[in-house]
Amino acid sequence: MNEIKRDTYLQRLIDKKENGLIKVITGIKRYGKSYLLFYLYHDYLISQGINEDQIL
Protein backbone atom coordinates (compact mmCIF):
# COMPACT_ATOMS: atom_id res chain seq x y z
CA MET A 1 0.00 0.00 0.00
CA ASN A 2 1.35 3.41 -0.96
CA GLU A 3 1.02 5.92 1.82
CA ILE A 4 0.38 9.51 0.78
CA LYS A 5 2.21 11.93 3.04
CA ARG A 6 -0.04 14.46 4.69
CA ASP A 7 2.66 16.30 6.60
CA THR A 8 1.16 19.75 6.11
CA TYR A 9 -2.26 18.77 7.44
CA LEU A 10 -0.79 16.77 10.30
CA GLN A 11 1.45 19.66 11.30
CA ARG A 12 -1.53 22.04 11.33
CA LEU A 13 -3.32 19.72 13.77
CA ILE A 14 -0.24 19.42 15.94
CA ASP A 15 0.36 23.18 16.02
CA LYS A 16 -3.19 23.89 17.18
CA LYS A 17 -3.54 20.91 19.54
CA GLU A 18 -3.44 22.90 22.79
CA ASN A 19 -5.52 25.95 21.84
CA GLY A 20 -8.69 24.65 23.54
CA LEU A 21 -10.83 24.72 20.41
CA ILE A 22 -12.63 21.84 18.72
CA LYS A 23 -11.03 20.85 15.43
CA VAL A 24 -13.21 20.18 12.40
CA ILE A 25 -11.65 18.32 9.48
CA THR A 26 -13.45 19.01 6.19
CA GLY A 27 -12.82 18.16 2.57
CA ILE A 28 -14.13 16.33 -0.45
CA LYS A 29 -15.04 12.64 -0.36
CA ARG A 30 -12.24 10.05 -0.37
CA TYR A 31 -9.53 12.63 0.31
CA GLY A 32 -8.03 11.02 3.45
CA LYS A 33 -9.71 12.83 6.34
CA SER A 34 -10.33 9.64 8.29
CA TYR A 35 -6.85 8.33 7.53
CA LEU A 36 -5.35 11.59 8.82
CA LEU A 37 -7.20 11.32 12.12
CA PHE A 38 -7.40 7.59 12.76
CA TYR A 39 -3.86 6.70 11.74
CA LEU A 40 -1.47 9.63 11.41
CA TYR A 41 -2.72 11.86 14.24
CA HIS A 42 -3.49 8.85 16.45
CA ASP A 43 0.07 7.56 16.01
CA TYR A 44 1.44 11.03 16.79
CA LEU A 45 -0.57 11.21 20.03
CA ILE A 46 0.59 7.75 21.10
CA SER A 47 4.22 8.74 20.40
CA GLN A 48 3.75 11.77 22.66
CA GLY A 49 2.78 9.58 25.60
CA ILE A 50 -1.00 9.99 25.43
CA ASN A 51 -2.78 6.89 26.74
CA GLU A 52 -4.92 4.97 24.26
CA ASP A 53 -7.98 5.31 26.52
CA GLN A 54 -7.69 9.12 26.43
CA ILE A 55 -8.13 9.26 22.66
CA LEU A 56 -11.71 9.45 21.43
OpenMM code with the backbone's topology and positions (N, CA, C; nanometers):
from openmm import Vec3, app, unit

residues = "MET ASN GLU ILE LYS ARG ASP THR TYR LEU GLN ARG LEU ILE ASP LYS LYS GLU ASN GLY LEU ILE LYS VAL ILE THR GLY ILE LYS ARG TYR GLY LYS SER TYR LEU LEU PHE TYR LEU TYR HIS ASP TYR LEU ILE SER GLN GLY ILE ASN GLU ASP GLN ILE LEU".split()
positions = [
    Vec3(0.0845, -0.1190, 0.0000),
    Vec3(0.0000, 0.0000, 0.0000),
    Vec3(0.0882, 0.1243, 0.0000),
    Vec3(0.0613, 0.2149, -0.0897),
    Vec3(0.1346, 0.3405, -0.0961),
    Vec3(0.0708, 0.4399, -0.0010),
    Vec3(0.1511, 0.4936, 0.0872),
    Vec3(0.1019, 0.5925, 0.1820),
    Vec3(0.1285, 0.7318, 0.1271),
    Vec3(0.0240, 0.8124, 0.1224),
    Vec3(0.0380, 0.9510, 0.0783),
    Vec3(0.0726, 1.0347, 0.2002),
    Vec3(0.1793, 1.1087, 0.1922),
    Vec3(0.2210, 1.1930, 0.3041),
    Vec3(0.1262, 1.3108, 0.3177),
    Vec3(0.0833, 1.3330, 0.4381),
    Vec3(-0.0042, 1.4463, 0.4685),
    Vec3(0.0611, 1.5310, 0.5770),
    Vec3(0.1884, 1.5596, 0.5588),
    Vec3(0.2664, 1.6295, 0.6597),
    Vec3(0.2115, 1.7677, 0.6910),
    Vec3(0.1670, 1.8391, 0.5904),
    Vec3(0.1162, 1.9747, 0.6110),
    Vec3(-0.0084, 1.9734, 0.6991),
    Vec3(-0.1019, 1.8847, 0.6678),
    Vec3(-0.2258, 1.8770, 0.7439),
    Vec3(-0.2004, 1.8268, 0.8847),
    Vec3(-0.1127, 1.7289, 0.8983),
    Vec3(-0.0794, 1.6765, 1.0304),
    Vec3(-0.0129, 1.7843, 1.1145),
    Vec3(0.0768, 1.8602, 1.0557),
    Vec3(0.1449, 1.9662, 1.1301),
    Vec3(0.0478, 2.0745, 1.1752),
    Vec3(-0.0513, 2.1054, 1.0934),
    Vec3(-0.1529, 2.2039, 1.1331),
    Vec3(-0.2298, 2.1570, 1.2563),
    Vec3(-0.2639, 2.0279, 1.2598),
    Vec3(-0.3324, 1.9724, 1.3771),
    Vec3(-0.2429, 1.9779, 1.5008),
    Vec3(-0.1179, 1.9417, 1.4825),
    Vec3(-0.0238, 1.9415, 1.5944),
    Vec3(-0.0035, 2.0823, 1.6484),
    Vec3(0.0125, 2.1798, 1.5603),
    Vec3(0.0363, 2.3180, 1.6021),
    Vec3(-0.0794, 2.3754, 1.6823),
    Vec3(-0.2010, 2.3326, 1.6519),
    Vec3(-0.3189, 2.3887, 1.7178),
    Vec3(-0.3788, 2.2962, 1.8234),
    Vec3(-0.3037, 2.1935, 1.8617),
    Vec3(-0.3541, 2.0913, 1.9535),
    Vec3(-0.3960, 2.1491, 2.0887),
    Vec3(-0.3217, 2.2400, 2.1435),
    Vec3(-0.3440, 2.2897, 2.2792),
    Vec3(-0.4176, 2.4237, 2.2862),
    Vec3(-0.4872, 2.4638, 2.1798),
    Vec3(-0.5517, 2.5950, 2.1845),
    Vec3(-0.6916, 2.5922, 2.2448),
    Vec3(-0.7406, 2.4752, 2.2856),
    Vec3(-0.8689, 2.4650, 2.3538),
    Vec3(-0.9907, 2.4653, 2.2633),
    Vec3(-0.9710, 2.4701, 2.1339),
    Vec3(-1.0831, 2.4721, 2.0413),
    Vec3(-1.1061, 2.3336, 1.9818),
    Vec3(-1.2282, 2.3083, 1.9400),
    Vec3(-1.2631, 2.1845, 1.8716),
    Vec3(-1.2139, 2.1937, 1.7281),
    Vec3(-1.1523, 2.0872, 1.6810),
    Vec3(-1.1025, 2.0852, 1.5432),
    Vec3(-1.2041, 2.0154, 1.4538),
    Vec3(-1.2304, 2.0744, 1.3382),
    Vec3(-1.3214, 2.0175, 1.2401),
    Vec3(-1.2407, 1.9933, 1.1124),
    Vec3(-1.2387, 1.8683, 1.0684),
    Vec3(-1.1652, 1.8320, 0.9477),
    Vec3(-1.2667, 1.8207, 0.8343),
    Vec3(-1.2515, 1.9027, 0.7312),
    Vec3(-1.3447, 1.9013, 0.6194),
    Vec3(-1.2689, 1.8762, 0.4890),
    Vec3(-1.3416, 1.8380, 0.3875),
    Vec3(-1.2821, 1.8157, 0.2565),
    Vec3(-1.3730, 1.7290, 0.1718),
    Vec3(-1.3321, 1.7119, 0.0471),
    Vec3(-1.4132, 1.6330, -0.0447),
    Vec3(-1.4047, 1.4847, -0.0091),
    Vec3(-1.4991, 1.4076, -0.0621),
    Vec3(-1.5039, 1.2638, -0.0360),
    Vec3(-1.3755, 1.1952, -0.0816),
    Vec3(-1.3374, 1.0919, -0.0026),
    Vec3(-1.2244, 1.0054, -0.0371),
    Vec3(-1.0923, 1.0823, -0.0484),
    Vec3(-1.0739, 1.1820, 0.0378),
    Vec3(-0.9533, 1.2631, 0.0312),
    Vec3(-0.8569, 1.2356, 0.1471),
    Vec3(-0.8947, 1.1432, 0.2400),
    Vec3(-0.8025, 1.1024, 0.3448),
    Vec3(-0.8252, 1.1656, 0.4803),
    Vec3(-0.9427, 1.2202, 0.5043),
    Vec3(-0.9711, 1.2832, 0.6340),
    Vec3(-0.9666, 1.1810, 0.7465),
    Vec3(-1.0310, 1.0680, 0.7268),
    Vec3(-1.0325, 0.9638, 0.8290),
    Vec3(-0.8937, 0.9062, 0.8501),
    Vec3(-0.8212, 0.8849, 0.7429),
    Vec3(-0.6853, 0.8330, 0.7535),
    Vec3(-0.5980, 0.9284, 0.8341),
    Vec3(-0.6113, 1.0577, 0.8091),
    Vec3(-0.5349, 1.1586, 0.8818),
    Vec3(-0.5610, 1.1481, 1.0309),
    Vec3(-0.6865, 1.1364, 1.0704),
    Vec3(-0.7197, 1.1316, 1.2125),
    Vec3(-0.6942, 0.9963, 1.2755),
    Vec3(-0.7428, 0.8904, 1.2138),
    Vec3(-0.7403, 0.7585, 1.2763),
    Vec3(-0.6039, 0.6923, 1.2722),
    Vec3(-0.5171, 0.7325, 1.1826),
    Vec3(-0.3861, 0.6703, 1.1737),
    Vec3(-0.2734, 0.7691, 1.2042),
    Vec3(-0.2614, 0.8732, 1.1256),
    Vec3(-0.1475, 0.9635, 1.1409),
    Vec3(-0.1512, 1.0408, 1.2719),
    Vec3(-0.2626, 1.1067, 1.3014),
    Vec3(-0.2717, 1.1864, 1.4240),
    Vec3(-0.2761, 1.0948, 1.5464),
    Vec3(-0.3436, 0.9823, 1.5361),
    Vec3(-0.3489, 0.8846, 1.6448),
    Vec3(-0.2077, 0.8368, 1.6789),
    Vec3(-0.1299, 0.8010, 1.5783),
    Vec3(0.0073, 0.7558, 1.6009),
    Vec3(0.0924, 0.8657, 1.6632),
    Vec3(0.0708, 0.9901, 1.6203),
    Vec3(0.1436, 1.1030, 1.6790),
    Vec3(0.1110, 1.1154, 1.8278),
    Vec3(-0.0175, 1.1083, 1.8630),
    Vec3(-0.0570, 1.1212, 2.0032),
    Vec3(0.0030, 1.0094, 2.0883),
    Vec3(0.0008, 0.8878, 2.0380),
    Vec3(0.0595, 0.7753, 2.1098),
    Vec3(0.2097, 0.7982, 2.1301),
    Vec3(0.2776, 0.8500, 2.0295),
    Vec3(0.4217, 0.8745, 2.0397),
    Vec3(0.4543, 0.9847, 2.1401),
    Vec3(0.3549, 1.0697, 2.1689),
    Vec3(0.3746, 1.1773, 2.2658),
    Vec3(0.3401, 1.1355, 2.4090),
    Vec3(0.3056, 1.0083, 2.4266),
    Vec3(0.2780, 0.9576, 2.5605),
    Vec3(0.1327, 0.9652, 2.6036),
    Vec3(0.0424, 0.9960, 2.5124),
    Vec3(-0.1002, 0.9994, 2.5431),
    Vec3(-0.1496, 0.8550, 2.5530),
    Vec3(-0.2238, 0.8230, 2.6582),
    Vec3(-0.2778, 0.6885, 2.6744),
    Vec3(-0.3862, 0.6617, 2.5723),
    Vec3(-0.3925, 0.5377, 2.5267),
    Vec3(-0.4923, 0.4967, 2.4262),
    Vec3(-0.6356, 0.5260, 2.4727),
    Vec3(-0.6621, 0.5087, 2.6024),
    Vec3(-0.7983, 0.5309, 2.6521),
    Vec3(-0.8354, 0.6787, 2.6652),
    Vec3(-0.7404, 0.7687, 2.6424),
    Vec3(-0.7689, 0.9121, 2.6435),
    Vec3(-0.7999, 0.9666, 2.5053),
    Vec3(-0.7895, 0.8835, 2.4041),
    Vec3(-0.8129, 0.9264, 2.2665),
    Vec3(-0.9524, 0.8818, 2.2254),
    Vec3(-1.0345, 0.9773, 2.1852),
    Vec3(-1.1711, 0.9455, 2.1433),
    Vec3(-1.1754, 0.9089, 1.9978),
] * unit.nanometer
topology = app.Topology()
chain = topology.addChain("A")
for resn in residues:
    res = topology.addResidue(resn, chain)
    for name in ("N", "CA", "C"):
        topology.addAtom(name, app.Element.getBySymbol(name[0]), res)
